[in-house]
């Protein structure tokens, strides 16, 4: 009998080439979970993730699920996984799920956080999790620009995804908070395209430093051309904060 388990994973993505398995020689989060489950289940297990994070991106709440042919208490499974996983990957929650639950297709929404530190000296205890920017930025204009991304739009200018993919996406929140020389962007939506969040943030950064104007953003959307938008913000500032389900 197969049992379906849902797990929430926190990870520091610094030394990983993203979530998705690529090969046994390349370190990925999915790859490490599969290796850990082979030890526990004595067979290769398919792990379905809620989101494919990029290389260097972190997670506070990545959700995944897998079916295994053994019956084990969720808390015992969580402890067993953490005992064999690398220390920069931790299972923080584990529970039984309905047999047809799918972490990817049942997801209702995702929340990402992007952090920028703009003080002169960036602490070594934080520099893995925020992008350090030392040049002047117009913070009020950046906050105003972030609001232009809210709504249902064609995000072709903000992704490197395959051309045939549907690029209509809905952003329900794009807010910006500033505290103690740190900017924190909160971005919520049902789903995201490849590099979409980092390209939106990079465009906002370019507006803040005067490389792009606020008035250009509507035309960038209309162009449906990645070359018209701003830079791709660094991966280390991005964290998948939460995935929502019913």
Buried (B, 14 or more C-beta within 10 A) or exposed (E): EEBBBBBBBBBBBBEBBBBBBEEEEEBBBBBBBBBBBEEBBEEEBEBBBBBBBBBBBBBBBBBBBBBBEEEBEBEEBBEBBBEEBBEBBBBEBBBBBEEEBBBBEBBEBBBBBBBBBBEEEBEEEEEEBBBBBEEEBBEEBBBBBBEBBBEEBEBBBBBEBEEEEEBEBBBEBBEBEBEEEBBBBBBBBBBBBBBBBBBBBBBBBBBBBEEBEBEBBEEBBEBEEBEBBBBBBBBBBBBBBBBBEE
